[in-house]
Amino acid sequence: MLQMDRRAFVLSSAAAAAGFGLSGSLEIVPSALAQAAAANPLNPKGSTAHKFKIGSVEVTTVFEGGGIRDLPIDFVKNAAVADVNASLKASGLDEGKLPNAYTLTVVKIGQRTIMFDSGFGTIGPAGTGQFAANLTAAGIDPASITTIAVTHFHPDHIFGLFTKDNAQVFPNVEIVVPETEYRFWSDPAVIAQLPEPRRGIAQRVQATMPQWKNLRQVAADKDVVPGIRALATNGHSPGHTSYFVDGGSAQMLVLGDLTTIPAINMRNPGWHVVFDQDANMAEASRRKMFDRAVADKVVCTGYHWGMPGAGTVVKDGNGYALLPVA
C-alpha cells in the first residue's frame, strides 16, 4: 500500500477546508470565492466550454467553476512563500492569491461519449456546480454520456457521482475507476488510518460504491474503452490515474491532478503541493508524464489548469510550460 506522507495533511484551516471538506454541504473555501469566481484569472474570458479535435476524437473541456483564495503559507511544502509568489507573478497572476478552477474533459469516440471525473455536482462550494448546465450549453446532452472514467477519489473529482443523500447521479452510466484507488478507499481498515479531514471520502465510497452494479475497476495499462487506456500516475493519491486517448492521427493525455495550476508545479515540477499524498511519487509521475508529453508532442488536459483546460506541454528551463490549445 502506498505510504502516505502525513505532512500532506498538516494544513492550515483554510487549506484543509479548501481541499478536504467532506460531508454535508461542502463549504471548502471562504465565501469570497463566489464573488471572485467571475474574475478568476484562470478563466479570464468567462468561458463555459471549449471544443477541439484530436484526430478523429471530438474533445470538449467544460468549466465546473472556481475562484480565488489567499495563498496558504504551507501550500508548497518544499518552497518558500516568496518563491511561490515569484512564480505566480512570473505567470501573470497575483502574488498572495491562489486561483483555482475545475475543468472536466469530455470526449466523443464513435458512438461513445466518455467523461473524465464528475466535478463536485451539487455537493460543492459556492462558485462550483456549473458543469451540467455548461455541458448542455456546449451541445452535449448529459443523457448521452456512456462512460465516466475517474482519475482519483478526491471530492472535486467524484462527488458529482452522488446526491447529498448518497444516491447515484448516473445509475445507467458505466463508472470506471482505477483499481488501486478503489482498493485503497474501499478498505474498511483505512478509515482509522486516515487523518480526520479525509475519512469522509472513505466513508462515502464504502457506503455506496460496493453496491453499484455499473461500476468497473480498471488496471493500469488496460483499456477503458477502445481508444482510451489507463496510465498509472500515482502519488497525488494512492491510485491516481491518467488516460491516453488515441485519435488515430493525434493523441491526448488526460492528466487529472498530475499537476495543479501551471504556475505552481508545472513551472516547478519539483515542488510538492500540500494535496499530494505521496509527494515524491507525485513528482516522479509528473516528470515522467510531462517528458512523455513533450517528446510525443501530444495535447494534454489538466483538471485545475483553467480554461481552455488543455494545451501542449513544452520544456521551459528546469520546468515546463503550457501552450493552450486554440
C-alpha positions as CSV (number, residue, x, y, z in Angstrom):
1,M,0.0,0.0,0.0
2,L,1.2,3.5,-0.7
3,Q,2.8,5.1,2.2
4,M,1.1,8.4,3.0
5,D,3.1,11.5,3.8
6,R,1.4,12.8,6.9
7,R,2.9,16.2,6.3
8,A,0.5,16.4,3.4
9,F,-2.3,16.6,6.0
10,V,-0.9,19.2,8.4
11,L,-2.7,22.1,6.8
12,S,-3.8,25.5,7.8
13,S,-7.5,25.5,8.4
14,A,-8.1,27.3,5.1
15,A,-6.0,24.8,3.1
16,A,-7.7,21.9,4.8
17,A,-11.1,23.3,4.1
18,A,-10.2,24.0,0.5
19,G,-9.2,20.5,-0.2
20,F,-10.9,18.1,2.0
21,G,-14.3,19.3,3.1
22,L,-16.1,16.1,3.0
23,S,-19.6,15.9,4.4
24,G,-22.9,17.6,4.1
25,S,-22.8,20.9,2.2
26,L,-19.2,21.1,1.2
27,E,-18.1,24.6,2.2
28,I,-14.5,24.4,1.1
29,V,-13.5,28.0,0.6
30,P,-14.3,31.4,2.1
31,S,-17.5,33.0,0.8
32,A,-15.3,35.4,-1.2
33,L,-14.9,32.6,-3.7
34,A,-18.3,33.2,-5.1
35,Q,-17.6,36.9,-5.5
36,A,-14.2,36.1,-7.2
37,A,-15.3,33.3,-9.4
38,A,-16.4,35.5,-12.3
39,A,-13.0,37.3,-12.3
40,N,-10.9,34.1,-11.9
41,P,-7.7,34.8,-13.9
42,L,-7.6,31.1,-14.9
43,N,-10.8,31.8,-16.9
44,P,-10.4,35.4,-18.0
45,K,-12.9,35.2,-20.8
46,G,-15.6,33.5,-18.6
47,S,-15.6,30.5,-21.0
48,T,-18.1,27.7,-20.1
49,A,-16.7,25.2,-22.6
50,H,-14.1,24.8,-25.3
51,K,-14.2,22.4,-28.3
52,F,-11.3,21.0,-30.3
53,K,-10.3,17.8,-32.2
54,I,-7.7,15.2,-31.5
55,G,-7.5,13.3,-34.7
56,S,-10.9,11.6,-35.0
57,V,-11.9,12.4,-31.4
58,E,-14.0,15.4,-30.5
59,V,-12.9,16.9,-27.2
60,T,-14.9,19.3,-25.1
61,T,-13.4,20.8,-21.9
62,V,-16.2,22.0,-19.6
63,F,-15.9,24.6,-16.8
64,E,-17.2,23.4,-13.4
65,G,-16.4,26.6,-11.5
66,G,-13.7,28.0,-9.4
67,G,-12.5,31.0,-7.6
68,I,-9.6,32.7,-5.7
69,R,-8.4,32.5,-2.1
70,D,-5.4,33.7,-0.1
71,L,-2.3,31.6,-0.8
72,P,-1.9,29.3,2.2
73,I,1.6,29.6,3.7
74,D,2.1,25.9,3.5
75,F,0.6,25.2,0.1
76,V,4.0,24.2,-1.3
77,K,5.8,22.2,1.3
78,N,9.4,22.5,0.0
79,A,9.4,26.1,-1.3
80,A,9.4,29.4,0.4
81,V,6.3,31.5,0.1
82,A,8.4,34.3,-1.6
83,D,9.4,31.8,-4.3
84,V,5.8,30.7,-4.8
85,N,4.7,34.3,-5.1
86,A,7.5,35.0,-7.6
87,S,6.3,32.0,-9.8
88,L,2.8,33.3,-9.7
89,K,3.9,36.8,-10.7
90,A,6.1,35.5,-13.5
91,S,3.0,33.7,-14.8
92,G,0.9,36.9,-14.8
93,L,-1.0,36.0,-11.6
94,D,-1.4,38.0,-8.4
95,E,1.0,37.4,-5.6
96,G,-0.5,36.1,-2.4
97,K,-3.5,34.7,-4.2
98,L,-4.3,31.1,-5.3
99,P,-6.7,30.9,-8.2
100,N,-8.3,27.6,-8.7
101,A,-10.5,26.2,-11.5
102,Y,-12.2,22.9,-12.1
103,T,-12.4,21.8,-15.7
104,L,-13.7,18.4,-16.9
105,T,-12.8,16.7,-20.1
106,V,-15.4,15.0,-22.3
107,V,-14.6,13.1,-25.5
108,K,-16.7,11.5,-28.3
109,I,-15.2,8.4,-29.8
110,G,-17.6,6.8,-32.3
111,Q,-20.9,6.3,-30.6
112,R,-19.5,6.7,-27.2
113,T,-19.3,9.8,-25.0
114,I,-16.8,9.5,-22.2
115,M,-16.5,12.0,-19.3
116,F,-13.4,12.1,-17.1
117,D,-14.3,12.7,-13.5
118,S,-17.6,14.2,-12.4
119,G,-16.8,17.5,-10.6
120,F,-18.5,18.5,-7.3
121,G,-22.0,18.1,-8.7
122,T,-24.4,19.5,-6.1
123,I,-22.1,18.8,-3.1
124,G,-19.6,21.6,-3.8
125,P,-18.9,25.1,-2.6
126,A,-20.2,28.4,-3.8
127,G,-18.8,29.0,-7.3
128,T,-18.9,25.4,-8.4
129,G,-21.7,23.0,-9.7
130,Q,-21.8,24.6,-13.1
131,F,-20.8,21.5,-15.1
132,A,-24.3,20.1,-16.1
133,A,-25.5,23.5,-17.4
134,N,-22.3,24.2,-19.2
135,L,-22.2,20.7,-20.7
136,T,-25.7,21.2,-22.1
137,A,-24.8,24.7,-23.4
138,A,-21.9,23.1,-25.2
139,G,-24.4,20.9,-27.1
140,I,-23.8,17.7,-25.2
141,D,-26.8,16.0,-23.6
142,P,-25.8,14.7,-20.2
143,A,-28.0,11.7,-21.0
144,S,-25.7,10.8,-23.9
145,I,-22.8,10.1,-21.5
146,T,-21.9,6.4,-21.8
147,T,-18.8,6.1,-19.5
148,I,-17.3,8.1,-16.7
149,A,-13.6,7.4,-16.2
150,V,-12.4,8.6,-12.8
151,T,-8.8,9.8,-12.2
152,H,-8.9,9.6,-8.4
153,F,-11.3,9.9,-5.4
154,H,-10.8,13.4,-4.1
155,P,-14.1,15.2,-3.6
156,D,-13.8,17.6,-6.6
157,H,-13.4,14.6,-8.9
158,I,-16.1,12.2,-7.6
159,F,-18.7,14.0,-5.5
160,G,-20.6,14.7,-8.8
161,L,-21.4,11.0,-8.8
162,F,-23.5,11.3,-5.7
163,T,-26.5,13.3,-4.5
164,K,-26.3,14.8,-1.0
165,D,-28.1,11.6,0.2
166,N,-25.6,9.4,-1.5
167,A,-27.9,8.2,-4.3
168,Q,-26.3,7.7,-7.7
169,V,-26.5,10.5,-10.1
170,F,-25.5,8.3,-13.1
171,P,-27.1,4.9,-12.3
172,N,-27.2,4.0,-16.0
173,V,-23.7,5.1,-17.0
174,E,-20.7,2.8,-16.7
175,I,-18.4,4.2,-14.0
176,V,-14.8,3.1,-14.5
177,V,-12.4,3.6,-11.5
178,P,-8.7,2.8,-11.1
179,E,-8.4,-0.5,-9.2
180,T,-5.6,0.7,-6.9
181,E,-7.5,3.8,-6.0
182,Y,-10.7,1.9,-5.3
183,R,-8.9,-0.7,-3.3
184,F,-7.4,2.0,-1.0
185,W,-10.6,3.9,-0.3
186,S,-12.9,0.9,-0.1
187,D,-10.8,-0.9,2.6
188,P,-12.7,-0.6,5.9
189,A,-9.4,-0.6,7.8
190,V,-8.2,2.6,6.1
191,I,-10.7,4.9,7.9
192,A,-8.9,4.6,11.2
193,Q,-5.5,5.3,9.5
194,L,-6.6,8.5,7.7
195,P,-6.5,12.0,9.2
196,E,-9.9,13.2,10.1
197,P,-10.3,15.5,7.1
198,R,-10.0,12.6,4.7
199,R,-12.2,10.0,6.5
200,G,-15.3,11.3,4.8
201,I,-14.0,10.2,1.4
202,A,-13.6,6.6,2.5
203,Q,-16.9,6.6,4.4
204,R,-18.8,7.9,1.3
205,V,-17.0,5.4,-1.0
206,Q,-17.7,2.5,1.3
207,A,-21.3,3.4,1.9
208,T,-22.0,3.5,-1.9
209,M,-19.7,2.1,-4.5
210,P,-19.6,-1.5,-3.4
211,Q,-23.3,-1.7,-4.2
212,W,-23.0,0.0,-7.6
213,K,-23.7,-2.6,-10.3
214,N,-22.5,-0.2,-13.0
215,L,-19.0,0.2,-11.5
216,R,-16.0,-1.4,-13.1
217,Q,-12.4,-1.3,-12.0
218,V,-9.6,-0.8,-14.5
219,A,-5.9,-1.7,-14.1
220,A,-3.0,0.4,-15.3
221,D,-2.2,-0.1,-19.0
222,K,-5.6,-1.6,-19.7
223,D,-8.3,-0.1,-22.0
224,V,-11.3,1.7,-20.5
225,V,-12.9,1.6,-23.9
226,P,-11.3,1.1,-27.3
227,G,-9.1,4.2,-27.8
228,I,-8.7,5.1,-24.1
229,R,-6.1,3.5,-21.9
230,A,-5.4,3.9,-18.2
231,L,-2.0,5.0,-17.1
232,A,-0.7,4.8,-13.5
233,T,0.4,8.2,-12.3
234,N,0.3,7.5,-8.6
235,G,1.3,9.9,-5.9
236,H,-1.2,12.7,-5.7
237,S,-3.4,9.9,-4.4
238,P,-2.7,6.1,-4.0
239,G,-4.0,5.2,-7.4
240,H,-4.2,8.4,-9.3
241,T,-4.6,7.6,-13.0
242,S,-4.2,9.5,-16.2
243,Y,-5.7,8.4,-19.5
244,F,-4.3,8.1,-23.0
245,V,-6.7,9.0,-25.7
246,D,-5.9,7.7,-29.2
247,G,-7.5,9.8,-32.0
248,G,-5.6,7.9,-34.8
249,S,-3.7,10.7,-36.4
250,A,-3.3,12.5,-33.0
251,Q,-3.3,11.6,-29.3
252,M,-4.1,13.2,-26.0
253,L,-3.3,12.7,-22.3
254,V,-5.9,13.4,-19.6
255,L,-3.8,14.2,-16.6
256,G,-6.2,14.9,-13.8
257,D,-4.3,16.3,-10.9
258,L,-0.8,15.3,-12.0
259,T,-0.2,19.0,-11.5
260,T,-2.1,21.9,-10.1
261,I,-2.1,25.2,-11.9
262,P,0.8,25.6,-14.4
263,A,2.3,28.4,-12.4
264,I,2.9,26.1,-9.4
265,N,4.2,22.6,-10.1
266,M,4.3,22.6,-13.9
267,R,6.6,25.6,-13.9
268,N,8.4,24.0,-10.9
269,P,7.9,20.2,-11.2
270,G,9.9,19.5,-8.1
271,W,7.5,21.5,-5.8
272,H,5.4,19.4,-3.5
273,V,1.9,20.8,-3.0
274,V,0.0,20.1,0.1
275,F,-2.6,17.9,-1.5
276,D,-0.1,15.3,-2.8
277,Q,-0.5,12.2,-0.7
278,D,3.0,10.9,-1.6
279,A,4.9,14.0,-2.8
280,N,8.0,12.2,-4.0
281,M,5.9,9.7,-6.0
282,A,3.7,12.5,-7.4
283,E,6.8,14.4,-8.5
284,A,8.2,11.3,-10.3
285,S,4.9,10.7,-12.0
286,R,4.7,14.4,-13.0
287,R,8.1,14.5,-14.6
288,K,7.6,11.2,-16.4
289,M,4.3,12.2,-18.0
290,F,5.5,15.7,-18.8
291,D,8.6,14.3,-20.5
292,R,6.4,11.9,-22.5
293,A,4.0,14.8,-23.5
294,V,7.0,16.9,-24.7
295,A,8.6,14.0,-26.6
296,D,5.4,12.9,-28.2
297,K,4.0,16.4,-28.8
298,V,0.6,15.4,-27.5
299,V,-2.1,17.7,-26.3
300,C,-2.8,17.3,-22.5
301,T,-5.8,18.3,-20.4
302,G,-5.4,19.3,-16.7
303,Y,-8.2,19.5,-14.2
304,H,-7.0,22.7,-12.5
305,W,-5.4,24.5,-15.4
306,G,-8.3,26.8,-16.0
307,M,-9.9,27.4,-19.4
308,P,-9.4,26.2,-22.1
309,G,-8.0,23.5,-19.8
310,A,-5.8,21.9,-22.5
311,G,-2.6,22.5,-24.3
312,T,0.8,21.3,-25.4
313,V,3.5,21.0,-22.7
314,V,7.0,22.2,-23.6
315,K,10.2,22.4,-21.7
316,D,11.0,25.7,-20.1
317,G,14.3,25.8,-18.4
318,N,14.2,23.4,-15.5
319,G,10.4,23.1,-15.7
320,Y,7.6,23.0,-18.2
321,A,5.2,25.5,-19.7
322,L,1.7,25.1,-21.2
323,L,0.8,26.4,-24.7
324,P,-3.0,26.4,-24.6
325,V,-5.0,24.9,-27.5
326,A,-6.6,27.3,-29.9
